[in-house]
Amino acid sequence: MNREIQSYSYVNDKNRLKKEELDEDWSNVIFEKNAYQSFLDYLCSLKEQKYKDFANKLIPLVNNMIGIRLPILQEIAKQVAKGDFEGFLSHGKTQYFEEVMIHGFVIGKLKNISIEVIQEFIRYHVPKLDNWSTCDSFCASLKIAKKYPKEMFDFILPYAYSNDCYEIRFFIVMCLNYYINEEYVSIVDEILQSINSDEYYVNMAICWAYTVMFQIDSNRVLQFLNSLKSQLETKQNNRNLFILQKTISKICDSRKITAEKKAIVRSYHV
């Protein structure tokens, strides 16, 4: 698992929320303008400064965080998804980090809605992703990809060729969550190798994806590492060096990979 996700999840797993702890029920609210502003005011009332300080260290460059724990956001999203989710999601101009998170979680929790409608909500939401946490949490919530793998893969594919860092990361993280399997591993590998970006959060996601891929097709990943190493032996390339080193590091950090295989992976260091 991504170290970013590990760190963020750890503190929240220790603070699971009981439903009755919420003092508002958003499942019966019609989200016209005033009601949505009341919702934002409610979010601000949930602020925990110490938690905000902690989370800001994990998610740098985010200056619109309130400071609300993840289980609370999940519970609010669960309530909204049962009610006027269309009215809620129509408020597209988001002010807060937690607001974007809840919008994403609501989309992930929708039931008995056509795949086409959900894809429209996703298309509307993806441009709001501007950090690794909102991106990765949104991807993890889109379990609909398990039910409609082909339709969702075709839908996310164009994001691989975006010029936006977090749109590309959205594609990669969706793949490592739902498409690194026997059916899709070949095409995912091909697309990952075609991505050419100097963005840190794109390349870290690529390293993470190859770590997951190693668990099901180690030979394929070793071929990828060998290709990077061979290229570096003929021409220095900072991006290739970064991906090679970080992928090796992530594989060796994994508890799911044997010591013998880790030793093989380390041999690709340059």
C-alpha positions as CSV (number, residue, x, y, z in Angstrom):
1,M,0.0,0.0,0.0
2,N,1.1,3.5,-0.8
3,R,2.9,5.0,2.2
4,E,0.8,8.2,1.8
5,I,-2.4,6.1,2.2
6,Q,-0.8,4.0,5.0
7,S,0.0,7.1,7.0
8,Y,-3.4,8.8,6.5
9,S,-5.4,5.6,7.1
10,Y,-3.6,4.6,10.2
11,V,-4.7,7.5,12.4
12,N,-8.3,7.2,11.1
13,D,-8.5,3.5,11.7
14,K,-7.9,4.2,15.4
15,N,-10.8,6.6,15.5
16,R,-13.7,4.8,14.0
17,L,-17.0,6.7,14.2
18,K,-20.2,5.4,15.5
19,K,-23.2,6.5,13.5
20,E,-25.0,8.0,16.6
21,E,-22.0,10.4,17.1
22,L,-23.1,12.6,14.2
23,D,-25.4,15.4,15.5
24,E,-26.9,16.1,12.0
25,D,-28.7,13.8,9.6
26,W,-28.1,14.8,6.0
27,S,-30.2,12.0,4.4
28,N,-33.4,14.1,4.4
29,V,-32.0,17.4,3.4
30,I,-32.8,19.1,0.0
31,F,-29.6,20.8,-1.0
32,E,-30.6,24.1,-2.3
33,K,-28.2,27.0,-1.9
34,N,-29.0,27.9,1.8
35,A,-29.0,24.2,2.9
36,Y,-25.6,23.6,1.2
37,Q,-24.2,26.7,3.0
38,S,-25.5,25.2,6.3
39,F,-23.7,22.0,5.3
40,L,-20.4,23.9,4.9
41,D,-21.0,25.6,8.2
42,Y,-21.5,22.2,9.8
43,L,-18.3,20.9,8.4
44,C,-16.4,23.9,9.8
45,S,-17.9,23.1,13.2
46,L,-16.3,19.7,13.2
47,K,-12.7,21.1,13.0
48,E,-10.0,19.5,15.1
49,Q,-6.9,21.7,15.0
50,K,-4.5,18.9,16.2
51,Y,-5.8,16.6,13.5
52,K,-5.5,19.3,10.9
53,D,-1.9,19.9,11.9
54,F,-1.1,16.2,11.6
55,A,-2.9,15.8,8.3
56,N,-1.2,18.9,6.8
57,K,2.1,17.2,7.3
58,L,1.0,14.2,5.2
59,I,-0.7,16.2,2.5
60,P,1.5,19.2,1.7
61,L,0.4,22.2,-0.3
62,V,-3.2,21.9,0.8
63,N,-4.3,25.2,2.3
64,N,-8.1,24.6,2.4
65,M,-8.3,21.8,5.0
66,I,-10.7,22.1,7.8
67,G,-9.4,19.2,9.9
68,I,-12.0,16.4,10.0
69,R,-11.3,12.7,10.5
70,L,-12.0,10.4,7.6
71,P,-14.6,8.2,9.3
72,I,-16.8,11.3,9.8
73,L,-16.5,12.2,6.2
74,Q,-17.5,8.7,5.2
75,E,-20.5,8.7,7.5
76,I,-21.7,12.1,6.1
77,A,-21.2,10.8,2.5
78,K,-23.2,7.7,3.4
79,Q,-26.1,9.9,4.6
80,V,-26.0,12.2,1.6
81,A,-25.9,9.3,-0.9
82,K,-29.2,8.1,0.5
83,G,-30.9,11.4,0.0
84,D,-30.6,14.4,-2.4
85,F,-27.3,13.4,-3.8
86,E,-28.0,15.1,-7.2
87,G,-28.7,18.4,-5.5
88,F,-25.6,18.0,-3.3
89,L,-23.3,17.1,-6.2
90,S,-24.6,20.0,-8.3
91,H,-22.7,22.4,-6.0
92,G,-19.6,22.1,-8.1
93,K,-17.4,24.9,-6.8
94,T,-15.8,23.4,-3.7
95,Q,-14.1,25.4,-1.0
96,Y,-12.6,22.8,1.3
97,F,-10.5,19.7,1.1
98,E,-13.0,17.7,3.1
99,E,-15.8,18.9,0.8
100,V,-14.1,17.4,-2.2
101,M,-13.5,14.2,-0.3
102,I,-17.2,13.9,0.6
103,H,-18.3,14.6,-3.0
104,G,-16.0,11.8,-4.1
105,F,-17.3,9.4,-1.4
106,V,-20.9,10.2,-2.3
107,I,-20.3,9.2,-5.9
108,G,-18.6,6.0,-4.7
109,K,-21.6,5.1,-2.5
110,L,-24.4,5.6,-5.1
111,K,-26.5,2.5,-5.6
112,N,-29.2,1.6,-8.2
113,I,-27.9,4.3,-10.6
114,S,-26.9,3.6,-14.2
115,I,-23.2,3.3,-15.0
116,E,-23.6,6.2,-17.5
117,V,-24.9,8.5,-14.8
118,I,-22.2,7.6,-12.4
119,Q,-19.6,8.2,-15.1
120,E,-21.0,11.7,-15.6
121,F,-20.6,12.4,-11.9
122,I,-17.0,11.1,-12.1
123,R,-16.2,13.2,-15.1
124,Y,-17.5,16.3,-13.3
125,H,-15.5,15.4,-10.1
126,V,-12.1,14.5,-11.5
127,P,-11.0,18.1,-12.3
128,K,-11.5,18.9,-8.5
129,L,-8.7,16.4,-7.6
130,D,-5.6,18.5,-6.7
131,N,-3.7,16.4,-4.3
132,W,-2.8,12.7,-3.8
133,S,-5.3,12.2,-0.9
134,T,-8.5,13.4,-2.7
135,C,-7.3,11.4,-5.8
136,D,-6.5,8.1,-4.1
137,S,-9.4,8.2,-1.7
138,F,-11.8,8.8,-4.6
139,C,-10.3,5.9,-6.6
140,A,-10.6,3.6,-3.6
141,S,-14.3,4.4,-3.4
142,L,-15.2,3.6,-7.0
143,K,-16.0,0.0,-6.4
144,I,-18.3,0.2,-9.4
145,A,-15.2,-0.7,-11.5
146,K,-15.4,-4.2,-10.1
147,K,-19.0,-4.6,-11.4
148,Y,-18.3,-2.9,-14.8
149,P,-14.6,-3.5,-15.5
150,K,-14.7,-2.9,-19.2
151,E,-17.0,0.1,-19.2
152,M,-14.9,1.7,-16.5
153,F,-11.6,1.0,-18.1
154,D,-12.7,2.5,-21.3
155,F,-13.9,5.5,-19.4
156,I,-10.7,6.1,-17.4
157,L,-8.3,5.4,-20.3
158,P,-8.3,9.0,-21.7
159,Y,-7.0,10.3,-18.4
160,A,-3.7,8.5,-19.0
161,Y,-3.0,11.0,-21.7
162,S,-4.1,14.1,-19.9
163,N,-1.7,17.0,-19.2
164,D,-2.9,17.3,-15.7
165,C,-0.9,15.6,-12.9
166,Y,-3.8,14.4,-10.9
167,E,-5.9,13.2,-13.9
168,I,-3.0,11.0,-14.9
169,R,-2.6,9.8,-11.3
170,F,-6.4,9.1,-11.2
171,F,-5.9,6.7,-14.1
172,I,-2.9,5.0,-12.5
173,V,-4.5,4.6,-9.1
174,M,-7.7,3.3,-10.6
175,C,-5.5,0.7,-12.4
176,L,-3.6,-0.4,-9.4
177,N,-6.9,-0.7,-7.4
178,Y,-8.9,-2.6,-10.1
179,Y,-7.0,-3.5,-13.2
180,I,-3.7,-5.2,-12.2
181,N,-5.0,-8.6,-12.9
182,E,-4.5,-11.4,-15.4
183,E,-7.0,-9.8,-17.9
184,Y,-5.6,-6.2,-17.8
185,V,-2.0,-6.4,-16.7
186,S,-0.5,-6.4,-20.2
187,I,-2.4,-3.3,-21.4
188,V,-1.8,-1.5,-18.1
189,D,1.9,-2.2,-18.3
190,E,2.0,-0.9,-21.9
191,I,0.2,2.3,-20.9
192,L,2.3,3.0,-17.8
193,Q,5.4,2.7,-19.9
194,S,4.0,5.2,-22.4
195,I,3.4,7.9,-19.8
196,N,6.1,10.5,-19.8
197,S,5.7,13.0,-17.0
198,D,8.1,14.7,-14.6
199,E,5.4,15.1,-12.0
200,Y,6.4,13.6,-8.7
201,Y,2.9,12.3,-7.9
202,V,2.5,10.7,-11.3
203,N,5.8,8.9,-11.1
204,M,5.3,7.8,-7.5
205,A,2.0,6.3,-8.6
206,I,3.8,4.4,-11.4
207,C,6.2,3.0,-8.9
208,W,3.4,1.9,-6.6
209,A,1.6,0.3,-9.6
210,Y,4.6,-1.8,-10.5
211,T,5.0,-2.8,-6.9
212,V,1.4,-4.2,-7.0
213,M,2.1,-5.7,-10.4
214,F,5.1,-7.5,-9.1
215,Q,2.9,-9.6,-6.8
216,I,1.1,-11.1,-9.8
217,D,3.6,-11.0,-12.6
218,S,7.2,-10.5,-11.3
219,N,8.8,-11.4,-14.6
220,R,7.0,-8.5,-16.3
221,V,8.2,-6.1,-13.7
222,L,11.7,-7.4,-13.8
223,Q,11.7,-6.8,-17.6
224,F,10.6,-3.2,-16.9
225,L,13.4,-2.7,-14.4
226,N,15.9,-4.2,-16.7
227,S,14.8,-1.8,-19.5
228,L,15.2,1.2,-17.2
229,K,18.6,0.0,-16.1
230,S,19.7,-0.6,-19.7
231,Q,18.6,2.9,-20.7
232,L,20.4,4.4,-17.8
233,E,23.6,2.7,-18.7
234,T,23.6,4.4,-22.1
235,K,22.1,7.8,-21.2
236,Q,21.5,9.5,-17.8
237,N,17.8,10.3,-17.2
238,N,16.6,11.6,-13.9
239,R,13.1,10.4,-14.3
240,N,14.1,6.8,-15.2
241,L,16.5,6.8,-12.3
242,F,13.8,8.0,-9.9
243,I,11.3,5.4,-11.1
244,L,13.9,2.6,-11.0
245,Q,15.1,3.4,-7.5
246,K,11.6,4.0,-6.0
247,T,10.1,0.9,-7.6
248,I,12.9,-1.2,-6.2
249,S,12.5,0.5,-2.8
250,K,8.7,-0.1,-2.7
251,I,9.0,-3.7,-3.7
252,C,11.6,-4.3,-1.0
253,D,9.4,-2.6,1.5
254,S,6.5,-4.9,0.8
255,R,5.7,-7.7,3.3
256,K,4.0,-9.7,0.5
257,I,7.2,-10.3,-1.4
258,T,9.7,-13.0,-0.5
259,A,13.3,-12.2,0.5
260,E,14.6,-14.2,-2.4
261,K,12.6,-12.1,-4.9
262,K,13.7,-8.9,-3.1
263,A,17.3,-9.9,-3.6
264,I,16.7,-10.3,-7.3
265,V,15.1,-6.9,-7.5
266,R,18.0,-5.2,-5.6
267,S,20.4,-6.5,-8.3
268,Y,18.8,-3.9,-10.7
269,H,20.2,-1.0,-8.7
270,V,22.5,1.3,-10.7
